[in-house]
Amino acid sequence: MAVTVVTENIAAQLDLLVDLRRSFRYAAIDTEFPGFIRPTPPCASEEERYADVKYNVDRMKLIQLGITLFDENGNTPWQGCCWQFNFSDFDPLVHPSSPKSLELLRRSGHDLEENRRKGINGDKWSNVLRNKLFDRRYGSVYVTFHGLYDVAYVIKLVTGGAPLPPTLREFIAAARRVFGAIYDIKYIAKYCDGLSGREFGLTRLAQELVVKQDGNPHQAAYDSLSISRVFNEMNRRYNIGGNERFVSVLYGLENSCTESKERYQRSTMAYHPDYVGQYGFQAHSGIPPPPMFVILPQVGPPLHQAYGVPSSPESQHQQSPLSCHGNVSGMGNVKVRR
């Protein structure tokens, strides 16, 4: 059963999550947000796609974050265990949204007015959420499905609502610093026998793999639970967890993520204990990082306060966000993905 997290119980639930993360190092995540105000056409390049992501996420508010913890064997702390954090930041009467998306969320059980009264203030809790849920000292591995917008909204959340990085390269670098290792199972499915060459939403993929689903789709906790179960079934069948090609590649940004990984692996600067990356995070001295990731400190300033510090190797070449927008639904409209 999903644990609903609001202002009243957030401190206790975060402490519980911290305790559990020591034994359950995998975390499946999902987000719910009010749709898209600028869609992405199918012809979009990866730079154009990110430009649309940034345009939407910078102007819109996160409604819900879902998390499911599990271990390397797929075990959760208890049967059906998952959490959903409801945020108070989105006001349907004031903030930009897609009417169709809001109707879908309401039909899925979201009470947006109740969230306004009892939900979590994302800006107020930003640093606590970053330190409790996305602190790299736990060595967590994150799993998502079609996770470009999920990753973007989490980055916005843990930076106190700051705008997303201006370029695609900087966004990928920021994702690496926040998440470290992350798997996007929609991307991975492209390379699995019996799944490749076919397009799946999460519900359809779970059905294809004969994976049990609980709760309502479009509730972030239950979607994260489904993501964890699909990942574990795919790992059982295809051993995806041992394949480096699948780490930290987001569906829709495959080429850019892969190129970024290759650049990062060639770079030696990020492993220097005194190196400060583009968002001001410093690597732990004395703690060797995994082969391709920087270890974040236990405590540090919000990411958005560090703009202007020496940039990382990822951000040396600036790119101009491009656009070929139109009234067309395409890859960028990823939240309608079930």
C-alpha positions as CSV (number, residue, x, y, z in Angstrom):
1,M,0.0,0.0,0.0
2,A,1.3,3.5,-0.9
3,V,2.3,5.8,1.9
4,T,1.1,9.3,1.2
5,V,3.6,11.9,2.4
6,V,2.4,15.4,3.2
7,T,3.6,18.2,5.5
8,E,2.3,16.5,8.6
9,N,4.3,13.3,8.2
10,I,7.2,14.2,5.9
11,A,9.9,14.4,8.6
12,A,9.1,10.9,10.0
13,Q,8.8,9.3,6.5
14,L,12.1,10.8,5.4
15,D,13.8,9.4,8.4
16,L,12.3,6.0,7.7
17,L,13.5,6.2,4.1
18,V,17.0,7.1,5.2
19,D,17.1,4.0,7.5
20,L,15.7,1.7,4.7
21,R,18.1,3.0,2.0
22,R,21.0,1.3,3.8
23,S,19.5,-2.1,2.9
24,F,17.5,-1.2,-0.2
25,R,19.9,0.6,-2.5
26,Y,17.7,0.7,-5.6
27,A,15.0,3.4,-5.9
28,A,12.4,3.5,-8.7
29,I,11.0,7.0,-9.2
30,D,8.1,8.6,-11.0
31,T,6.6,12.0,-11.1
32,E,3.2,13.5,-11.9
33,F,2.9,17.0,-13.3
34,P,0.3,19.1,-15.1
35,G,1.0,18.1,-18.7
36,F,2.8,20.2,-21.3
37,I,2.3,23.7,-22.5
38,R,4.8,23.3,-25.4
39,P,4.7,19.9,-27.1
40,T,7.6,18.4,-29.0
41,P,7.1,17.3,-32.6
42,P,8.4,13.9,-33.8
43,C,11.1,15.6,-35.9
44,A,12.8,17.2,-33.0
45,S,16.5,16.8,-32.4
46,E,17.8,16.0,-28.9
47,E,18.8,19.6,-28.4
48,E,15.3,20.7,-29.5
49,R,13.7,18.1,-27.2
50,Y,15.7,19.4,-24.3
51,A,14.7,23.0,-25.1
52,D,11.1,21.9,-24.9
53,V,11.7,20.1,-21.6
54,K,13.3,23.2,-20.1
55,Y,10.5,25.4,-21.4
56,N,7.9,23.2,-19.8
57,V,9.6,22.4,-16.5
58,D,10.8,25.9,-15.9
59,R,7.2,27.2,-16.1
60,M,5.3,24.4,-14.4
61,K,5.0,22.8,-11.0
62,L,5.6,19.3,-9.7
63,I,2.4,17.6,-8.3
64,Q,3.7,14.3,-7.0
65,L,6.9,12.3,-6.6
66,G,6.7,8.5,-6.2
67,I,9.5,6.3,-4.8
68,T,9.8,2.6,-4.4
69,L,12.9,1.1,-2.6
70,F,14.1,-2.4,-3.4
71,D,17.2,-4.5,-3.2
72,E,19.3,-6.4,-5.8
73,N,16.9,-9.3,-5.5
74,G,13.8,-7.2,-6.1
75,N,12.7,-7.3,-2.5
76,T,10.9,-4.3,-1.0
77,P,10.8,-3.4,2.7
78,W,7.3,-4.9,2.8
79,Q,4.8,-6.1,0.3
80,G,3.5,-3.3,-2.0
81,C,5.7,-0.8,-0.3
82,C,5.9,2.6,-2.0
83,W,5.7,6.3,-1.2
84,Q,4.1,9.3,-2.9
85,F,5.0,12.9,-1.9
86,N,2.2,15.3,-2.6
87,F,3.2,18.9,-3.2
88,S,1.3,22.1,-2.5
89,D,3.1,24.2,-5.1
90,F,0.7,23.7,-8.0
91,D,-2.5,25.8,-8.0
92,P,-4.8,24.7,-10.9
93,L,-6.4,28.1,-10.9
94,V,-3.1,30.0,-11.3
95,H,-0.3,27.9,-12.8
96,P,0.1,26.8,-16.4
97,S,-1.3,23.3,-17.2
98,S,-2.9,21.1,-19.8
99,P,-6.6,20.8,-19.2
100,K,-6.6,17.2,-20.6
101,S,-3.7,16.3,-18.3
102,L,-5.5,17.7,-15.2
103,E,-8.6,15.8,-16.1
104,L,-6.6,12.6,-16.4
105,L,-5.0,13.2,-13.0
106,R,-8.3,13.8,-11.3
107,R,-9.8,10.6,-12.8
108,S,-6.7,8.8,-11.5
109,G,-7.5,9.9,-7.9
110,H,-5.5,13.1,-7.5
111,D,-7.1,15.7,-5.2
112,L,-5.3,18.9,-6.3
113,E,-7.2,21.1,-3.8
114,E,-6.3,18.8,-0.9
115,N,-2.7,19.0,-2.0
116,R,-2.9,22.8,-1.8
117,R,-4.1,22.5,1.8
118,K,-1.9,19.7,3.2
119,G,0.9,19.1,0.6
120,I,4.6,19.8,0.9
121,N,6.1,23.1,0.0
122,G,8.8,22.0,-2.5
123,D,10.9,25.1,-2.1
124,K,10.9,25.0,1.7
125,W,11.8,21.3,1.8
126,S,14.2,21.3,-1.2
127,N,17.4,20.9,0.7
128,V,16.0,18.3,3.1
129,L,14.6,16.2,0.2
130,R,18.0,16.4,-1.6
131,N,19.9,15.3,1.4
132,K,17.5,12.5,2.4
133,L,16.4,11.2,-1.0
134,F,19.2,12.0,-3.4
135,D,22.4,12.1,-1.3
136,R,25.0,10.1,-3.1
137,R,26.6,8.7,0.1
138,Y,24.0,5.9,0.0
139,G,25.2,4.6,-3.3
140,S,21.7,4.4,-4.6
141,V,20.9,3.2,-8.1
142,Y,17.8,4.9,-9.6
143,V,15.3,3.4,-12.1
144,T,12.8,5.3,-14.2
145,F,10.6,4.7,-17.2
146,H,10.7,7.3,-20.0
147,G,12.4,9.4,-17.4
148,L,13.4,12.6,-19.1
149,Y,10.7,14.7,-17.4
150,D,11.0,12.8,-14.2
151,V,14.7,13.6,-14.0
152,A,14.1,17.2,-15.0
153,Y,11.5,17.7,-12.3
154,V,13.7,16.1,-9.6
155,I,16.6,18.4,-10.6
156,K,14.2,21.4,-10.3
157,L,12.9,20.1,-6.9
158,V,16.4,19.7,-5.3
159,T,17.6,23.1,-6.6
160,G,14.7,24.9,-4.9
161,G,12.8,25.6,-8.1
162,A,15.7,27.1,-10.1
163,P,15.6,27.0,-13.9
164,L,17.0,23.9,-15.5
165,P,20.6,24.3,-16.9
166,P,20.7,26.3,-20.2
167,T,22.1,23.6,-22.4
168,L,21.6,19.9,-22.9
169,R,25.2,19.1,-22.0
170,E,24.8,20.9,-18.7
171,F,21.5,19.1,-18.0
172,I,23.1,15.7,-18.5
173,A,26.0,16.7,-16.2
174,A,23.5,17.9,-13.6
175,A,21.6,14.6,-13.8
176,R,24.8,12.7,-13.3
177,R,25.5,14.7,-10.2
178,V,22.1,14.3,-8.7
179,F,21.4,10.7,-9.6
180,G,24.7,9.0,-10.4
181,A,23.6,5.7,-11.8
182,I,20.2,5.7,-13.3
183,Y,18.4,3.2,-15.6
184,D,15.6,4.2,-18.0
185,I,13.8,0.9,-18.8
186,K,12.0,2.3,-21.9
187,Y,15.4,2.8,-23.4
188,I,16.7,-0.6,-22.2
189,A,13.7,-2.4,-23.7
190,K,14.9,-1.4,-27.2
191,Y,17.8,-3.9,-26.7
192,C,15.8,-6.8,-25.2
193,D,14.8,-9.8,-27.3
194,G,11.1,-9.8,-27.8
195,L,10.7,-6.2,-26.8
196,S,13.0,-4.4,-29.4
197,G,11.4,-2.7,-32.3
198,R,8.1,-2.1,-30.4
199,E,6.9,0.9,-28.5
200,F,5.6,0.3,-25.0
201,G,3.9,2.4,-22.3
202,L,4.6,1.3,-18.8
203,T,1.3,-0.6,-18.4
204,R,1.7,-2.4,-21.7
205,L,5.3,-3.3,-20.9
206,A,4.3,-4.7,-17.5
207,Q,1.6,-6.8,-19.2
208,E,4.1,-8.0,-21.8
209,L,6.4,-9.2,-19.1
210,V,3.5,-10.6,-17.0
211,V,4.4,-8.3,-14.1
212,K,1.8,-7.6,-11.4
213,Q,0.5,-4.0,-11.1
214,D,-1.1,-2.5,-8.1
215,G,-3.1,0.7,-7.6
216,N,-4.0,3.3,-10.2
217,P,-1.8,4.3,-13.2
218,H,-0.8,8.0,-13.0
219,Q,-0.4,7.8,-9.2
220,A,3.3,8.3,-8.8
221,A,3.8,5.8,-6.0
222,Y,2.1,2.9,-7.8
223,D,3.8,3.8,-11.1
224,S,7.2,3.7,-9.3
225,L,6.2,0.3,-7.8
226,S,5.4,-1.0,-11.4
227,I,8.7,0.4,-12.6
228,S,10.6,-1.5,-9.9
229,R,8.9,-4.8,-10.8
230,V,9.4,-4.3,-14.5
231,F,13.1,-3.5,-13.9
232,N,13.5,-6.6,-11.8
233,E,11.8,-8.9,-14.3
234,M,13.9,-7.4,-17.2
235,N,17.0,-7.9,-15.1
236,R,16.1,-11.5,-14.4
237,R,15.5,-12.2,-18.1
238,Y,18.2,-10.1,-19.7
239,N,20.8,-9.3,-17.0
240,I,20.5,-5.6,-17.7
241,G,22.0,-4.5,-14.4
242,G,25.4,-5.8,-15.5
243,N,25.5,-3.9,-18.8
244,E,27.3,-0.6,-18.8
245,R,25.6,0.6,-22.0
246,F,22.4,1.0,-20.1
247,V,23.6,3.1,-17.3
248,S,22.6,6.8,-17.3
249,V,21.1,6.9,-20.8
250,L,17.6,8.6,-20.9
251,Y,15.1,7.6,-23.6
252,G,14.9,10.4,-26.1
253,L,18.5,11.7,-25.4
254,E,20.3,8.5,-26.2
255,N,23.0,9.9,-28.4
256,S,23.8,12.9,-26.1
257,C,23.9,10.7,-23.0
258,T,26.1,8.2,-24.6
259,E,28.5,10.8,-25.9
260,S,28.5,12.5,-22.4
261,K,29.4,9.2,-20.8
262,E,32.3,8.7,-23.2
263,R,33.6,12.3,-22.6
264,Y,33.3,11.8,-18.8
265,Q,35.2,8.6,-18.8
266,R,38.0,10.2,-20.7
267,S,38.2,13.1,-18.3
268,T,40.4,12.9,-15.2
269,M,39.5,16.3,-13.7
270,A,36.3,15.0,-12.0
271,Y,38.2,12.5,-9.9
272,H,40.5,15.1,-8.3
273,P,39.4,15.5,-4.7
274,D,39.6,19.3,-4.9
275,Y,37.7,19.6,-8.2
276,V,34.5,21.6,-8.0
277,G,32.0,20.9,-10.7
278,Q,29.6,23.2,-12.5
279,Y,27.1,23.2,-9.6
280,G,29.7,23.7,-6.9
281,F,29.8,20.1,-5.6
282,Q,33.2,18.8,-4.5
283,A,34.2,15.1,-4.6
284,H,34.9,13.4,-1.3
285,S,38.6,13.0,-0.8
286,G,39.5,9.5,0.3
287,I,36.4,7.9,-1.2
288,P,37.0,6.6,-4.7
289,P,34.1,7.2,-6.9
290,P,32.5,4.6,-9.2
291,P,34.1,4.4,-12.6
292,M,32.0,7.2,-14.2
293,F,30.4,9.2,-11.4
294,V,31.3,12.0,-9.0
295,I,30.5,11.4,-5.3
296,L,28.5,14.3,-3.8
297,P,29.2,15.6,-0.3
298,Q,26.9,14.9,2.5
299,V,26.0,18.6,2.9
300,G,26.4,21.3,0.3
301,P,24.7,24.4,-1.1
302,P,21.7,24.2,-3.3
303,L,22.8,23.5,-6.8
304,H,21.4,26.8,-8.2
305,Q,23.6,28.8,-5.9
306,A,26.7,27.6,-7.6
307,Y,26.2,29.0,-11.1
308,G,29.3,31.0,-12.0
309,V,31.8,28.6,-10.4
310,P,34.3,26.9,-12.7
311,S,32.4,24.7,-15.1
312,S,32.9,21.0,-15.5
313,P,34.3,19.3,-18.6
314,E,30.6,18.7,-19.6
315,S,29.9,22.4,-20.0
316,Q,32.8,23.7,-21.9
317,H,31.0,23.8,-25.2
318,Q,27.8,25.8,-25.2
319,Q,24.9,24.8,-27.4
320,S,22.0,27.0,-28.5
321,P,18.6,25.5,-27.8
322,L,16.8,25.0,-31.1
323,S,13.2,24.6,-31.9
324,C,10.9,23.3,-34.6
325,H,7.7,23.6,-32.6
326,G,4.2,23.0,-33.8
327,N,0.8,21.8,-32.7
328,V,2.0,18.3,-32.9
329,S,2.3,15.6,-30.2
330,G,5.5,13.7,-30.2
331,M,8.4,12.3,-28.2
332,G,8.4,15.3,-25.9
333,N,4.9,14.6,-24.6
334,V,6.2,11.8,-22.6
335,K,3.9,12.1,-19.5
336,V,1.1,10.5,-21.5
337,R,3.1,7.3,-21.5
338,R,1.2,4.5,-19.8
